[in-house]
Amino acid sequence: MAAGLVGRDAVLEQVESALAGGRGALIVGPAGIGKTALARALVEGARGYYVETLYGTEVSRRSPYGALAPLLSELPLSGTLKPMHALQQIHTLLRRKAGTAPLLIVVDDADDLDEFSVLVISQLARRGDAAVVATATDLLRADPEVLSLWADGFIQRIDVEPLTPAQSRSLMERILGGPVSERAGREMWQETHGNPHFTMLMTKEQVNRGRLILSDRTWVRARSFVHSGMVAEVLAARLAKLPADQRKLIEVVSRISPLPLELGLGLTAPETLDALEEDGTVEFEPGPVPSIRLGNGLGASVIAANIPLGRSHQLWNEVSALLEDTDVLAPPALAGFVAWTLACGADPGPERILRAAQYANDSGTPSDALGFVRSVESAVRGQELVCEEVRALSALGEYQDAYAVLTQFEPGFDPNQRESWMNLMLHKAALLRSLPKLGDAQAVLDSAGARGDSTEAAAAVELARAELLMAEGDYALAVGPLRELAGRAGVSDRVRALASSAAAEALAVTGHAADALALIGEAQRFLQTPLPAPDQSVIVTRLFYALFAAGELNQAVRFVHENIDGAGNSYRGSAGELVGGVIRAAAGEADAAIEALVPAVAQLRFCDPEDLLPLATALLSYAYGMRGDPAQAASYRFLAPRLRHRPYWHAERVTTFFHTLSLPEEMAGAVCRRLIRMGEEAESRGNVSMAMACYEAAASRGDLAAAAELARISSTATGRWAEALSTYGRGLLSNDPHLLLTAARGAAELGHQFLSYRAAGLVRTNVPAPGGSLARRAAAVENAAYRKLRRENSLEHILGSLTDFEARLVDMAAGTWSRTRIAEELHLSPRTVDWHLSKLFRKLRVTGRTELREVLLSAG
């Protein structure tokens, strides 16, 4: 039951609020959504009530007073039971049981109550004799009096929504007793659509079948999920209860979704469709081609996977006979039909297979695309199909295989098939960039550019050239072409979106953070346009890296929450634990970084198409070093794998940067020298952001030459981060506490807590009068940063460790109590109170009562 309550605090609060307002509650939602768990929690948590729990069932519904049978068995009844007689006697019985306590009747499955039970419960509620909390799945099946109670205001309707992706993952963690990787949680949510019951059943089944495994103390998705076990049995039992025509339509929609309404009406009667829509089993979608799909209460993938083979063939034959033109099918429906056709051993035809593969690649499921393509014999694969195969293999990180496929078929490519030929050449150039020993990417783009005879083709080649420059680290050379492409009229939104996001990253890396941030705002609107999922992922990745390079960590966190959390297939370093680990490690928040990165590393060991495991292990090693755990830091540093392919410049430098920072303290001199060399190399290319990061890291380790370089180069850049670093460098060189405090505040505003802590801490060693206002202001900044660096530093943790006396003193000091009044209340001298407060302030890392109030207020 505890697992079933994950994410349900708000619903429980609504029910409790309704009861406090003198009303009952009607908890409504599909099967498996957690209504029964909520009802049980309410029973267990009902304070001051006498609770009587009743249950509606299909069996009890067939008998008058069926749900009241347990109560009736306690009554000395004889003869025919009349409603008013039953009401009076049950009321008397319940009042006797309740004594002086108010009466709460909890009814599970009120839509399965018989007429007479509903009448008795309704009268108790209407007369004010009892508060009623009921659950219901299908209100259309319920007795009309249940709806009347709601309509007349005696009970408040509360709809239970599916779990969010984050809540679904939390539920899995509750079930499994440990952390779950972001990818495993996201894919489970995609399977169950946030249905808690299905999530519980599916999670246990995946563990039993070895699809969810424990790796580095984290549950990760090792292989694609299966659709068998208890969840299949539950859905099969539910389908078995339905009339044959309803079951048939549900099974067809599980394979073809959304199903055109006209096709659905060809398979079943209109009243069947109406009944399924009324109870929420299917949902209607208006549009040019009106369609239907399954509601969230049913797992389409589980139903589809468990249709018996013979029945599946029979249904497919019936649908195929009605489906004269597959052009009426939306892309996902067509992909479903093609997959069903192949499963039945039939040939969908190359054109349909091509469209299904294109949809699978566009929707971010390259494994499905590869399956479609390889259902066609290689000897008869057309150029467009080969393009989808190369595209799928590239997305899966199988670059060698993708290039092998491309070169195998290249002799037969026809340049007159302009679009597919151009796409293949662009893929070839991208592959050669990662596999430089096999050929020259620039030469391929030159050849493609010579044949780019359309505006869109020419723009695509220009974009690829600019992206190649960025991949090689020549961001400064890419800025101009990318900005021009982003604003060019006559090209597609796709090219402009990719160019805008790439330009934002290039500007941030080259030190033009102000321009980058302005462009990010423009580029974000493209995330609302219907672009293919891989393009959306690239755009999000680039915009995140732009914010990271600009030093805007707090804004990067907001960007993640707004655009990444819960997104689909975006494990490219711009989503999930890894992106959180990047931000928290850069901020210096060791515990939060480790919490994010341990699951990321565990999952990347099983699926790493973007070659991100080296970066993740470098970040994790650095985070453990910050936490003072050199053994763990060393273990991840030594276990870091080599990059499988030639990396992008920025990704490789960031990996090397954090790997360098993870080296032990006894290598401080070597670390500084390596950082300065990295900074000089980055600066020689015009990549100011990386140069500033390297110089700052060396300067913070005591290298004054690096501080001078930091002050110099950051003064040439724009943006708040460059300004803070320039001030920090000048403060280090001059030992100026005012500059250091300004830098500490600037770093804190951006989310760089470790630098803020360092800079503010230096003020104390440079202020002539330690007790002055400047020192107090610096201490407040230092303390605020300190509380964010480690979980054990947090105010919540420290408050929880206080003695009763200390906790009471905190309450008094944070309030309006005077020093004298506190002393009188505690029977202590004012001097003794001052001593205790001084000790307490040091423990809480606050400078005095004013800061204590502010900190407690901000902590809520």
C-alpha positions in Angstrom: 0.0 0.0 0.0 2.8 2.4 0.8 4.2 1.9 -2.7 0.8 2.7 -4.2 0.7 6.1 -2.4 3.7 7.5 -4.2 2.8 10.8 -5.7 -0.6 10.9 -3.9 -0.1 13.5 -1.2 -2.1 16.1 -3.1 -5.1 13.7 -3.5 -5.0 12.8 0.2 -4.9 16.5 1.1 -8.0 17.1 -1.1 -9.9 14.3 0.6 -8.9 15.6 4.1 -9.9 19.1 3.1 -13.3 17.9 1.9 -13.9 16.1 5.2 -12.8 19.1 7.2 -15.3 21.2 5.2 -18.2 18.9 6.2 -18.4 17.0 2.9 -17.4 13.5 1.8 -15.3 12.6 -1.3 -15.7 10.6 -4.5 -12.3 9.3 -5.7 -12.5 8.6 -9.4 -9.9 7.0 -11.7 -9.2 4.1 -14.0 -8.4 0.6 -12.7 -5.0 0.3 -11.2 -4.6 4.1 -10.6 -4.4 3.6 -6.8 -7.9 4.4 -5.5 -8.0 1.4 -3.1 -4.6 2.3 -1.7 -5.8 5.9 -1.1 -8.9 4.6 0.6 -6.9 2.3 2.9 -4.5 5.2 3.7 -7.5 7.3 4.6 -8.8 4.6 6.9 -5.4 4.2 8.7 -4.9 8.0 9.0 -8.4 9.0 10.0 -8.0 10.7 13.4 -11.0 10.9 15.7 -13.4 9.1 13.3 -15.0 5.8 13.7 -14.5 4.2 10.3 -16.7 1.6 8.7 -15.3 0.2 5.4 -17.7 -1.3 2.8 -16.9 -3.0 -0.5 -18.8 -3.1 -3.7 -18.3 -6.2 -5.8 -19.8 -7.8 -8.9 -21.2 -10.5 -6.6 -22.7 -8.2 -3.9 -24.3 -6.1 -6.6 -26.6 -8.9 -7.5 -28.2 -9.0 -4.0 -30.2 -6.3 -2.2 -28.1 -4.8 0.6 -25.2 -7.0 -0.7 -22.5 -4.5 0.3 -24.1 -4.1 3.8 -24.2 -7.8 4.5 -21.4 -7.6 7.2 -23.5 -5.0 9.1 -26.8 -6.8 8.6 -25.3 -9.9 10.1 -25.1 -8.0 13.4 -28.8 -7.1 13.4 -31.6 -9.2 14.8 -33.7 -8.9 11.6 -36.7 -11.0 10.7 -39.0 -11.0 7.7 -38.7 -8.8 4.7 -36.1 -6.0 5.0 -37.5 -2.6 4.0 -35.1 0.3 3.2 -36.3 2.6 6.0 -36.2 -0.2 8.5 -32.6 -1.1 7.4 -31.6 2.5 7.5 -32.8 3.0 11.0 -31.3 -0.2 12.3 -27.9 0.3 10.6 -27.8 3.9 11.8 -28.5 2.7 15.4 -25.8 0.0 15.0 -23.2 2.4 13.7 -23.9 5.0 16.3 -23.5 2.4 19.0 -20.1 1.3 17.5 -18.9 4.9 17.0 -19.9 6.1 20.4 -19.2 9.9 20.6 -16.8 9.8 17.6 -18.0 11.1 14.2 -18.8 8.4 11.7 -16.8 7.9 8.4 -18.0 5.4 5.8 -15.4 4.4 3.3 -16.8 2.6 0.2 -14.4 0.9 -2.2 -15.8 0.4 -5.7 -19.0 2.4 -5.2 -19.9 1.7 -8.9 -20.5 -1.9 -7.9 -23.0 -1.1 -5.1 -26.5 -2.5 -5.4 -29.4 -0.1 -5.4 -30.5 -0.7 -1.7 -27.0 -0.3 -0.3 -26.6 3.0 -2.2 -29.9 4.2 -0.8 -28.9 3.5 2.8 -25.4 5.1 2.5 -26.9 8.1 0.7 -29.5 8.7 3.4 -26.8 8.6 6.1 -24.8 11.2 4.2 -27.8 13.4 3.4 -29.0 13.4 7.0 -25.5 14.3 8.2 -25.2 11.1 10.2 -22.0 10.1 8.4 -19.3 11.4 6.1 -18.8 9.2 3.0 -15.6 8.6 1.0 -16.1 6.4 -2.0 -14.0 5.2 -4.9 -15.3 4.5 -8.4 -13.8 3.4 -11.7 -16.8 3.7 -14.0 -19.4 6.2 -12.9 -21.7 5.3 -15.7 -22.2 1.9 -14.1 -22.9 3.4 -10.7 -26.4 3.8 -9.3 -27.7 7.3 -10.2 -27.9 8.2 -6.5 -24.1 8.1 -6.3 -24.0 10.9 -8.9 -26.7 12.7 -7.1 -24.7 12.8 -4.0 -21.9 14.5 -6.0 -24.3 16.8 -7.8 -26.0 17.9 -4.6 -22.7 18.7 -2.9 -22.6 16.0 -0.3 -19.4 14.5 -1.7 -16.7 16.2 -3.7 -15.4 14.5 -6.8 -11.6 14.1 -6.9 -10.0 12.6 -10.0 -6.8 10.6 -9.6 -4.3 11.3 -12.4 -1.6 9.0 -13.7 1.8 9.3 -12.1 4.3 11.7 -13.7 7.6 10.2 -15.1 9.4 11.3 -11.9 6.7 9.8 -9.6 6.7 6.5 -11.6 10.4 6.3 -11.1 10.0 6.9 -7.4 7.4 4.1 -7.2 9.9 1.8 -8.9 12.5 2.8 -6.3 10.1 2.1 -3.5 9.3 -1.4 -4.9 13.0 -2.3 -5.6 14.4 -0.7 -2.5 17.1 1.3 -4.3 17.8 3.9 -7.0 16.5 3.4 -10.5 18.3 4.9 -13.5 16.5 7.7 -15.4 16.3 5.6 -18.6 14.7 2.6 -16.8 12.2 4.9 -15.1 11.3 6.7 -18.3 10.8 3.6 -20.3 8.6 2.1 -17.6 6.5 5.2 -17.7 6.2 5.0 -21.4 4.9 1.4 -21.0 2.5 2.0 -18.2 1.5 5.7 -18.8 1.8 6.3 -15.0 -0.6 3.5 -13.9 0.7 2.5 -10.4 -0.7 -1.0 -10.5 0.8 -1.8 -13.9 4.0 -0.2 -12.9 4.3 -2.5 -9.8 3.5 -5.6 -11.8 5.7 -4.6 -14.8 8.6 -3.7 -12.5 8.6 -7.1 -10.7 8.3 -8.9 -14.0 11.3 -7.2 -15.5 13.4 -8.1 -12.5 12.3 -11.7 -12.8 13.1 -11.8 -16.5 16.5 -10.1 -16.1 15.5 -7.0 -18.0 16.0 -4.8 -14.9 19.2 -5.6 -13.1 21.2 -4.3 -10.2 24.4 -2.6 -11.3 26.6 -0.5 -9.0 23.7 -0.5 -6.5 21.4 1.0 -9.1 18.6 -0.7 -11.0 19.2 -0.3 -14.7 17.5 -1.3 -18.0 19.7 -4.1 -19.3 17.5 -5.1 -22.3 14.1 -4.2 -23.8 11.1 -4.9 -21.5 9.0 -8.0 -21.8 5.2 -7.9 -21.6 4.4 -11.2 -19.9 3.7 -12.1 -16.3 1.1 -10.8 -13.9 0.4 -7.6 -15.8 -0.5 -9.7 -18.9 -2.7 -11.9 -16.8 -4.5 -8.9 -15.3 -5.2 -7.4 -18.7 -6.2 -10.8 -20.1 -8.7 -11.3 -17.3 -10.1 -7.8 -17.8 -10.5 -8.4 -21.6 -12.1 -11.8 -21.0 -15.0 -10.1 -19.1 -15.8 -7.9 -22.1 -18.2 -8.7 -24.9 -16.5 -10.2 -27.9 -16.9 -7.1 -30.1 -15.4 -4.8 -27.5 -12.5 -7.1 -27.0 -11.9 -7.3 -30.7 -11.7 -3.5 -31.1 -9.4 -3.1 -28.1 -7.0 -5.7 -29.5 -7.0 -4.1 -32.9 -6.3 -0.6 -31.4 -3.5 -2.1 -29.4 -1.8 -2.9 -32.7 -2.9 0.1 -34.8 -3.1 3.4 -32.9 -4.6 5.8 -33.6 -7.1 3.7 -35.5 -9.2 5.7 -38.0 -12.8 5.9 -36.8 -14.2 4.7 -40.1 -12.1 1.5 -39.8 -13.2 1.0 -36.3 -16.9 1.3 -37.3 -16.2 -1.3 -40.0 -15.0 -3.7 -37.3 -17.8 -3.2 -34.8 -21.1 -1.5 -34.2 -21.4 2.2 -33.3 -22.9 1.4 -29.9 -19.9 -0.8 -29.1 -17.6 2.1 -29.8 -19.8 4.5 -27.8 -19.8 2.2 -24.8 -16.0 1.9 -24.9 -15.6 5.7 -25.1 -18.1 6.3 -22.3 -16.1 4.2 -19.8 -12.8 5.6 -20.9 -11.4 2.4 -22.5 -10.9 4.3 -25.8 -10.5 8.0 -26.5 -11.7 9.9 -29.5 -9.3 12.1 -31.4 -10.9 14.7 -33.8 -9.0 15.9 -36.8 -8.9 15.5 -40.6 -9.0 11.7 -40.0 -11.1 11.2 -36.8 -9.4 8.4 -34.8 -9.5 6.4 -31.6 -6.8 5.2 -29.3 -6.7 3.3 -26.0 -7.1 5.2 -22.8 -4.3 5.3 -20.2 -6.0 2.5 -18.2 -4.9 -0.1 -20.6 -1.3 -1.1 -21.7 -1.4 -1.3 -25.5 2.0 -2.9 -25.7 1.0 -5.6 -23.2 -2.3 -6.4 -25.0 -0.6 -6.5 -28.4 2.1 -8.8 -27.2 -0.3 -11.3 -25.7 -2.9 -11.8 -28.5 -2.7 -15.5 -29.4 -1.0 -16.1 -32.7 -4.1 -17.6 -34.4 -6.4 -14.9 -33.2 -3.8 -12.2 -34.3 -3.8 -13.6 -37.8 -7.6 -13.7 -37.9 -7.8 -10.1 -36.8 -5.1 -9.0 -39.2 -7.0 -10.6 -42.1 -10.2 -8.8 -41.1 -8.4 -5.4 -40.8 -6.5 -5.9 -44.0 -9.7 -6.6 -45.9 -11.2 -3.3 -44.7 -8.0 -1.2 -45.1 -8.0 -0.4 -48.8 -5.7 2.5 -48.5 -3.0 2.7 -45.8 -2.5 6.4 -46.6 -5.4 7.1 -44.2 -3.2 5.8 -41.3 -1.2 8.3 -39.3 2.5 7.5 -39.1 2.4 5.7 -35.7 -0.6 3.7 -36.9 1.1 2.8 -40.1 4.2 1.7 -38.2 2.0 -0.5 -36.0 0.2 -2.0 -39.0 3.6 -2.8 -40.7 4.9 -4.4 -37.5 1.7 -6.5 -37.2 1.9 -7.5 -40.9 5.5 -8.7 -40.5 4.6 -10.6 -37.3 1.9 -12.4 -39.3 4.4 -13.4 -41.9 3.0 -11.2 -44.6 4.8 -8.6 -46.8 3.8 -5.0 -46.2 5.6 -3.9 -49.3 8.8 -1.7 -49.5 6.9 1.6 -49.5 5.1 0.9 -46.3 8.2 -0.5 -44.7 10.1 2.7 -45.7 7.4 4.9 -44.2 7.4 2.8 -41.0 11.2 3.0 -40.7 11.2 6.8 -41.3 8.6 7.2 -38.5 10.6 5.0 -36.1 13.7 7.0 -36.7 11.8 10.3 -36.5 10.2 9.3 -33.2 13.5 8.3 -31.6 13.2 4.5 -31.7 16.1 3.5 -34.0 15.9 -0.2 -32.9 12.4 -0.4 -34.4 13.6 1.3 -37.6 16.4 -1.2 -37.9 14.0 -4.1 -37.5 11.8 -2.7 -40.3 14.7 -2.1 -42.7 16.2 -5.6 -42.2 12.9 -7.3 -42.9 13.7 -6.5 -46.5 16.4 -8.5 -48.3 19.6 -6.5 -48.8 19.6 -7.2 -52.5 16.3 -5.3 -53.0 16.7 -2.5 -50.5 16.3 0.9 -52.1 18.4 3.9 -51.6 15.9 5.5 -49.2 15.7 2.3 -47.1 19.5 2.2 -46.9 19.5 5.8 -45.7 17.1 4.8 -42.8 19.4 1.9 -41.9 22.4 4.1 -41.7 20.5 6.6 -39.8 19.3 4.0 -37.3 22.7 2.5 -36.8 24.2 6.0 -36.3 21.6 6.8 -33.6 22.5 3.6 -31.8 26.1 4.5 -31.8 27.1 1.7 -34.2 29.2 3.9 -36.4 31.4 1.2 -37.8 28.4 -0.8 -38.9 26.7 2.3 -40.3 29.7 3.1 -42.4 30.0 -0.5 -43.6 26.4 -0.5 -44.7 26.8 2.8 -46.5 29.9 1.8 -48.4 28.4 -1.6 -49.3 25.5 0.1 -51.1 27.3 3.3 -52.2 28.2 2.0 -55.7 24.5 1.7 -56.5 23.5 5.2 -55.2 21.7 7.4 -57.7 22.5 11.1 -57.2 19.3 11.9 -59.2 17.3 10.8 -56.2 18.3 14.1 -54.7 16.9 14.0 -51.2 18.0 10.5 -50.2 21.4 10.9 -51.9 22.1 14.1 -50.1 21.0 12.6 -46.7 23.4 9.7 -47.3 26.3 12.0 -48.0 25.6 14.1 -44.9 25.5 10.9 -42.9 28.8 9.8 -44.5 30.5 13.0 -43.6 29.3 12.8 -40.0 30.5 9.2 -39.7 33.9 10.1 -41.2 34.2 12.9 -38.6 34.0 10.2 -35.9 36.0 7.6 -37.9 38.7 9.9 -39.5 41.0 7.0 -40.6 38.3 5.8 -43.1 38.1 9.1 -45.1 37.9 12.8 -45.3 34.6 14.3 -44.1 35.3 17.7 -45.6 35.8 16.1 -49.0 32.4 14.4 -48.8 30.8 17.8 -47.9 32.6 19.5 -50.9 31.2 16.8 -53.2 27.7 17.1 -51.7 27.8 20.9 -51.9 28.6 20.8 -55.6 25.4 18.9 -56.2 23.2 20.9 -53.7 21.1 22.5 -56.4 18.2 23.4 -54.1 18.0 26.1 -51.4 17.3 23.5 -48.7 20.1 21.1 -49.9 22.6 23.9 -50.0 21.5 25.1 -46.5 21.9 21.5 -45.2 25.4 21.3 -46.5 26.3 24.7 -45.0 24.9 23.5 -41.6 27.0 20.3 -41.8 30.2 22.3 -42.6 29.6 24.6 -39.5 28.9 21.6 -37.3 32.1 20.0 -38.5 34.0 23.1 -37.6 32.4 23.0 -34.1 33.3 19.3 -33.8 36.9 20.1 -34.5 36.9 22.9 -31.9 36.8 25.8 -34.4 33.8 27.4 -32.9 34.8 30.9 -33.8 34.8 30.1 -37.5 31.3 28.5 -37.2 29.6 31.5 -35.5 29.1 33.6 -38.6 27.7 30.9 -41.0 25.4 29.6 -38.3 23.9 33.0 -37.4 23.3 33.7 -41.1 21.6 30.3 -41.6 19.5 30.8 -38.5 18.0 34.0 -40.0 17.9 33.0 -43.6 14.5 33.1 -45.3 13.4 30.3 -47.6 14.9 27.4 -45.6 13.0 24.9 -43.4 12.3 25.4 -39.7 14.4 22.3 -39.1 17.6 23.8 -40.5 17.0 27.2 -38.8 16.3 25.5 -35.5 19.5 23.4 -35.7 21.5 26.4 -36.8 20.1 28.6 -34.0 20.9 26.1 -31.3 24.4 25.5 -32.7 25.1 29.2 -33.0 24.1 29.7 -29.3 26.5 27.0 -28.3 29.3 28.4 -30.5 28.8 31.9 -29.1 28.8 30.7 -25.5 32.0 28.7 -26.0 33.8 31.6 -27.6 33.0 33.9 -24.7 30.0 35.8 -26.2 27.6 34.7 -23.4 25.3 37.7 -23.7 24.7 37.1 -27.4 24.3 33.4 -26.7 21.6 33.9 -24.1 19.7 36.2 -26.4 19.8 33.5 -29.1 18.8 30.7 -26.7 15.5 32.5 -26.1 14.9 32.6 -29.8 15.9 29.0 -30.3 13.7 27.6 -27.6 10.6 28.4 -29.5 11.6 25.8 -32.0 11.2 23.2 -29.3 7.5 23.7 -29.6 7.5 22.9 -33.4 6.9 19.4 -34.7 10.5 18.4 -35.4 11.7 14.8 -35.4 12.8 13.6 -32.0 16.5 13.2 -32.8 16.6 16.9 -34.0 14.7 18.0 -30.8 17.4 16.1 -28.8 20.2 17.8 -30.6 18.6 21.2 -30.1 18.1 20.6 -26.4 21.7 19.3 -26.0 23.2 22.3 -27.7 21.1 24.8 -25.7 22.1 23.1 -22.5 25.8 23.2 -23.4 25.4 26.9 -24.3 24.0 27.6 -20.8 26.8 25.5 -19.3 29.5 27.2 -21.3 28.0 30.6 -20.4 28.3 29.7 -16.7 24.6 30.1 -16.2 24.1 27.0 -13.9 20.9 28.1 -12.3 19.4 28.9 -15.6 20.6 25.5 -16.9 18.7 23.8 -14.0 15.5 25.7 -15.0 16.0 24.7 -18.6 16.4 21.1 -17.6 13.1 21.1 -15.6 11.2 22.9 -18.4 12.5 21.1 -21.5 14.2 17.8 -20.5 12.7 16.2 -17.4 10.4 13.4 -18.5 11.3 13.8 -22.2 11.5 10.8 -24.5 14.7 9.4 -25.9 17.1 12.0 -24.9 19.9 10.2 -23.0 22.4 12.1 -25.2 23.9 13.9 -22.3 21.2 16.5 -22.2 18.7 14.6 -20.0 18.5 12.4 -17.0 21.1 12.0 -14.3 24.1 12.9 -16.5 23.0 16.4 -17.2 22.1 16.9 -13.5 25.6 15.5 -12.6 27.3 18.0 -14.9 25.5 20.9 -13.3 26.0 19.7 -9.7 29.6 18.8 -10.2 30.4 22.2 -11.8 28.6 23.9 -8.9 30.7 21.9 -6.4 27.6 20.2 -4.8 29.3 16.8 -4.3 26.5 14.8 -2.7 23.9 15.9 -5.3 26.3 15.2 -8.1 27.0 11.7 -6.8 23.3 11.0 -6.4 22.8 11.8 -10.0 25.9 10.3 -11.5 26.0 6.8 -9.9 22.7 5.8 -11.7 24.0 7.5 -14.9 27.2 5.5 -14.9 25.4 2.2 -14.1 23.0 2.7 -17.0 25.6 4.0 -19.5 27.5 0.8 -19.1 24.6 -1.0 -20.8 23.6 1.7 -23.3 25.9 4.5 -24.4 25.3 5.4 -28.0 26.8 8.9 -27.5 30.0 7.6 -25.9 29.3 9.5 -22.7 30.6 7.0 -20.1 34.1 8.6 -20.0 32.5 12.0 -19.1 30.2 10.4 -16.5 33.1 8.6 -14.8 35.3 11.7 -14.8 32.5 13.7 -13.2 31.9 11.0 -10.6 35.5 10.7 -9.7 35.7 14.5 -9.3 32.6 14.5 -7.1 33.9 11.8 -4.8 37.2 13.8 -4.5 35.2 16.8 -3.5 33.4 14.7 -0.9 36.7 13.6 0.6 36.6 10.0 -0.6 39.9 9.5 -2.5 39.4 5.7 -2.8 36.2 6.0 -4.6 37.5 8.9 -6.7 40.5 6.7 -7.7 38.3 3.7 -8.5 36.2 5.6 -11.0 39.2 7.4 -12.4 41.0 4.2 -13.2 37.9 2.4 -14.5 37.0 5.2 -16.9 36.9 3.6 -20.4 38.4 5.1 -23.5 36.3 6.9 -26.0 35.1 4.5 -28.6 35.1 7.1 -31.4 36.8 10.4 -32.1 35.0 12.8 -29.8 33.6 16.3 -30.3 36.1 18.9 -29.2 34.0 20.4 -26.4 32.9 17.0 -25.0 36.4 15.7 -25.0 37.8 18.8 -23.3 35.1 18.8 -20.6 35.8 15.1 -19.9 39.6 15.8 -19.6 38.9 18.9 -17.5 37.0 17.0 -14.8 39.3 14.0 -15.0 42.2 16.4 -14.3 40.3 18.0 -11.4 39.8 14.5 -9.9 43.5 13.9 -9.5 44.7 13.6 -5.8 45.8 16.7 -3.9 49.5 15.6 -3.9 49.5 16.2 -7.6 48.3 19.8 -7.2 51.3 21.2 -9.1 50.9 18.9 -12.0 47.2 19.6 -12.1 47.8 23.3 -12.3 50.3 22.9 -15.1 47.9 20.6 -17.1 45.0 23.0 -16.6 47.1 26.0 -17.8 48.1 24.0 -20.9 44.5 23.2 -21.6 43.5 26.8 -21.1 46.2 28.0 -23.5 45.1 25.5 -26.2 41.5 26.5 -25.8 42.4 30.2 -26.0 44.4 29.6 -29.2 41.2 28.4 -30.8 39.2 31.3 -29.5 37.2 29.0 -27.1 37.2 31.4 -24.2 34.8 29.6 -22.0 36.9 26.5 -21.6 40.0 28.7 -21.2 38.4 30.6 -18.4 37.3 27.4 -16.7 40.9 26.0 -16.8 42.5 29.2 -15.6 40.0 29.6 -12.7 40.6 26.0 -11.6 44.3 26.6 -11.5 44.0 30.0 -9.9 41.8 28.6 -7.1 44.6 26.1 -6.4 47.0 28.9 -5.7 48.6 29.6 -9.1 48.8 33.4 -9.4 50.0 33.2 -13.0 46.7 31.5 -13.8 44.9 34.2 -11.9 46.5 36.8 -14.1 45.5 34.9 -17.2 42.0 34.6 -15.8 41.6 38.3 -15.2 43.0 39.1 -18.6 40.9 36.7 -20.8 37.6 37.0 -18.8 37.8 40.8 -19.4 37.5 40.1 -23.1 34.3 38.0 -22.7 30.7 39.0 -22.1 28.1 37.8 -19.6 27.7 37.6 -15.9 30.1 34.6 -15.5 32.9 36.3 -17.3 32.3 39.4 -15.1 32.4 37.3 -11.9 35.6 35.5 -13.1 37.3 38.8 -14.0 36.6 40.2 -10.6 37.8 37.0 -8.9 41.1 37.0 -10.9 41.7 40.6 -10.0 40.8 40.0 -6.4 43.3 37.1 -6.1 46.1 39.2 -7.7 45.5 42.2 -5.4 44.2 40.5 -2.3 41.3 42.9 -2.5 38.5 41.7 -0.2 35.9 43.9 -1.9 36.6 42.4 -5.3 36.6 38.9 -3.8 33.2 39.5 -2.1 31.8 40.8 -5.3 33.0 37.7 -7.2 31.6 35.4 -4.5 28.2 37.1 -4.8 28.3 36.9 -8.6 29.2 33.2 -8.5 26.4 32.5 -6.0 23.8 34.2 -8.3 24.8 31.9 -11.1 24.8 28.7 -9.1 28.6 28.2 -8.7 28.5 27.5 -5.0 32.1 26.1 -4.7 33.7 29.2 -6.2 31.4 31.4 -4.1 32.5 29.6 -1.0 36.2 29.9 -1.9 36.1 33.6 -2.8 34.0 34.6 0.3 36.3 32.5 2.5 39.4 34.4 1.2 37.8 37.6 2.4 38.2 36.5 6.0 41.9 36.1 5.5 42.3 39.5 3.8 40.1 41.8 5.9 42.1 43.9 8.4 39.3 44.0 10.9 37.7 40.5 11.1 34.7 41.8 13.0 33.7 44.5 10.5 30.7 44.7 8.3 32.6 43.5 5.2 33.7 40.4 7.1 30.1 39.8 8.2 28.8 40.2 4.7 31.4 37.8 3.4 30.6 35.3 6.1 26.9 35.3 5.2 27.8 34.6 1.5 30.3 31.9 2.6 27.8 30.3 4.9 25.0 30.2 2.3 27.3 28.5 -0.2 28.6 26.1 2.5 25.1 24.9 3.2 24.6 23.9 -0.4 27.9 22.0 -0.9 27.1 18.9 1.1 23.9 17.4 2.5 25.4 17.3 5.9 26.0 21.0 5.7 22.3 21.7 5.0 20.2 23.6 7.5 17.7 20.7 7.6 20.4 18.3 8.6 22.0 20.5 11.2 18.6 21.4 12.8 17.8 17.7 13.0 21.0 17.1 15.0 20.2 19.8 17.6 19.4 18.9 21.2 16.0 19.9 22.6 17.7 22.8 24.4 19.4 24.0 21.2 16.2 23.7 19.2 14.3 25.7 21.7 17.1 28.4 21.7 16.9 28.5 17.9 13.2 29.2 18.1 13.7 32.0 20.6 16.6 33.6 18.8 14.8 33.5 15.4 11.8 35.2 17.0 11.3 38.5 18.7 12.6 37.4 22.1 15.1 39.8 23.6 18.4 38.6 25.1 17.2 39.4 28.5 13.8 37.7 28.1 15.6 34.5 26.7 17.8 34.5 29.8 14.9 34.9 32.1 12.9 32.1 30.4 15.9 29.7 30.5 17.0 30.7 34.0 20.4 31.7 32.7 22.5 34.8 32.8 22.6 37.0 29.7 26.3 36.2 29.3 25.6 32.4 29.4 22.9 32.9 26.8 25.4 34.8 24.6 27.9 31.9 25.0 25.2 29.3 23.9 24.1 31.5 21.0 27.6 32.0 19.8 28.2 28.3 19.9 24.9 27.6 18.1 25.6 30.2 15.4 28.9 28.5 14.6 27.1 25.2 14.4 24.4 26.6 12.1 26.9 28.6 10.1 25.1 31.9 10.5 26.6 35.3 11.6 23.8 36.2 14.0 20.1 36.4 14.7 19.3 38.4 11.6 20.9 35.9 9.3 19.3 33.1 11.3 15.9 34.5 10.7 16.6 35.0 7.0 17.9 31.4 6.6 15.0 29.8 8.4 12.6 31.9 6.4 14.2 30.9 3.0 14.2 27.2 4.2 10.4 27.4 4.7 
